[in-house]
């Protein structure tokens, strides 16, 4: 399989493509990474160096790939953090170009907007672009709980409210929704939930909460879920596999006390997770 991944990139550490590309490759997927930024490190350090690219620069790279005559073999497009609406438009036009060459290609949008405790951390106009343009163009979306509520225009606490919000997001266009970092009223304080939804059905995985705060984990889980969904076309199976791998990755990172996810050191977790979790239909 081939995946076109249009995301930010850091030289040191793991975020954006630097977090998503290797797990896909470790699972045997060929990745065509297109960078929207090239930074020395992720911005959580407070200081960084590098360049932000614009929409035409992204489309130029995709055009060059198209000129190799290979877009018809692209199985999916993956996008994450959008630095500007200009970049977002380039992503959506790139998706259209891939679908023109391969109508069966899938678009997985990780709608990065914000998070609980941080609120919205993207530029003005980006939340609206994601909700009104990117999400409707997507087949698969992977919001966290905060982003799910924002996309659905709701505040959810119970599982019934969450599944109603998922249905509202699916009504925008995507058929598969993976909700990460889900904290509902019945979620224990020492746990975190993930919910995968497809075809009116919902599956949940509950994993222990880990004392770790790192960048790039969301980028990795979106990539892993997409990889397994492409292989199995089962949201339930993809959920179980992605949750196990990300838990193993974060557990290794927590044990090491690392500020960066141990993407390379813990790479076996992507293929043979050291711990698995029950997938329950709810």
Secondary structure in CASP SS format (residue, H / E / C, confidence):
PFRMAT SS
TARGET T0000
AUTHOR 0000-0000-0000
METHOD secondary structure of the structure
MODEL  1
X C 1.00
X E 1.00
X E 1.00
X E 1.00
X E 1.00
X E 1.00
X E 1.00
X E 1.00
X E 1.00
X E 1.00
X C 1.00
X C 1.00
X C 1.00
X C 1.00
X C 1.00
X E 1.00
X H 1.00
X H 1.00
X H 1.00
X H 1.00
X H 1.00
X H 1.00
X H 1.00
X H 1.00
X H 1.00
X H 1.00
X C 1.00
X C 1.00
X C 1.00
X E 1.00
X E 1.00
X E 1.00
X E 1.00
X E 1.00
X E 1.00
X E 1.00
X E 1.00
X E 1.00
X E 1.00
X C 1.00
X C 1.00
X C 1.00
X H 1.00
X H 1.00
X H 1.00
X C 1.00
X C 1.00
X C 1.00
X C 1.00
X E 1.00
X E 1.00
X E 1.00
X C 1.00
X C 1.00
X H 1.00
X H 1.00
X H 1.00
X H 1.00
X H 1.00
X H 1.00
X H 1.00
X H 1.00
X H 1.00
X H 1.00
X H 1.00
X H 1.00
X C 1.00
X C 1.00
X C 1.00
X C 1.00
X H 1.00
X H 1.00
X H 1.00
X C 1.00
X C 1.00
X E 1.00
X E 1.00
X E 1.00
X E 1.00
X C 1.00
X C 1.00
X C 1.00
X C 1.00
X C 1.00
X H 1.00
X H 1.00
X H 1.00
X H 1.00
X H 1.00
X H 1.00
X H 1.00
X H 1.00
X H 1.00
X H 1.00
X H 1.00
X H 1.00
X H 1.00
X H 1.00
X H 1.00
X H 1.00
X H 1.00
X C 1.00
X C 1.00
X C 1.00
X C 1.00
X E 1.00
X E 1.00
X E 1.00
X E 1.00
X C 1.00
X C 1.00
X C 1.00
X C 1.00
X E 1.00
X E 1.00
X C 1.00
X C 1.00
X C 1.00
X E 1.00
X E 1.00
X C 1.00
X C 1.00
X C 1.00
X C 1.00
X C 1.00
X H 1.00
X H 1.00
X H 1.00
X H 1.00
X H 1.00
X H 1.00
X H 1.00
X H 1.00
X H 1.00
X H 1.00
X H 1.00
X H 1.00
X C 1.00
X C 1.00
X E 1.00
X E 1.00
X C 1.00
X C 1.00
X E 1.00
X H 1.00
X H 1.00
X H 1.00
X H 1.00
X H 1.00
X H 1.00
X H 1.00
X H 1.00
X C 1.00
X C 1.00
X C 1.00
X C 1.00
X C 1.00
X C 1.00
X H 1.00
X H 1.00
X H 1.00
X H 1.00
X H 1.00
X H 1.00
X H 1.00
X H 1.00
X H 1.00
X H 1.00
X H 1.00
X H 1.00
X C 1.00
X C 1.00
X C 1.00
X C 1.00
X C 1.00
X E 1.00
X E 1.00
X E 1.00
X E 1.00
X E 1.00
X E 1.00
X E 1.00
X C 1.00
X C 1.00
X C 1.00
X C 1.00
X C 1.00
X C 1.00
X C 1.00
X C 1.00
X E 1.00
X E 1.00
X E 1.00
X E 1.00
X E 1.00
X E 1.00
X E 1.00
X E 1.00
X C 1.00
X C 1.00
X E 1.00
X E 1.00
X E 1.00
X E 1.00
X E 1.00
X E 1.00
X E 1.00
X E 1.00
X C 1.00
X C 1.00
X C 1.00
X C 1.00
X C 1.00
X C 1.00
X E 1.00
X C 1.00
X H 1.00
X H 1.00
X H 1.00
X H 1.00
X H 1.00
X H 1.00
X H 1.00
X H 1.00
X H 1.00
X H 1.00
X H 1.00
X H 1.00
X H 1.00
X H 1.00
X H 1.00
X H 1.00
X C 1.00
X C 1.00
X H 1.00
X H 1.00
X H 1.00
X H 1.00
X H 1.00
X H 1.00
X H 1.00
X H 1.00
X H 1.00
X H 1.00
X H 1.00
X H 1.00
X H 1.00
X H 1.00
X H 1.00
X H 1.00
X H 1.00
X H 1.00
X H 1.00
X H 1.00
X H 1.00
X H 1.00
X C 1.00
X C 1.00
X C 1.00
X E 1.00
X C 1.00
X C 1.00
X C 1.00
X C 1.00
X C 1.00
X C 1.00
X C 1.00
X H 1.00
X H 1.00
X H 1.00
X H 1.00
X C 1.00
X C 1.00
X C 1.00
X C 1.00
X C 1.00
X C 1.00
X C 1.00
X C 1.00
X E 1.00
X E 1.00
X C 1.00
END
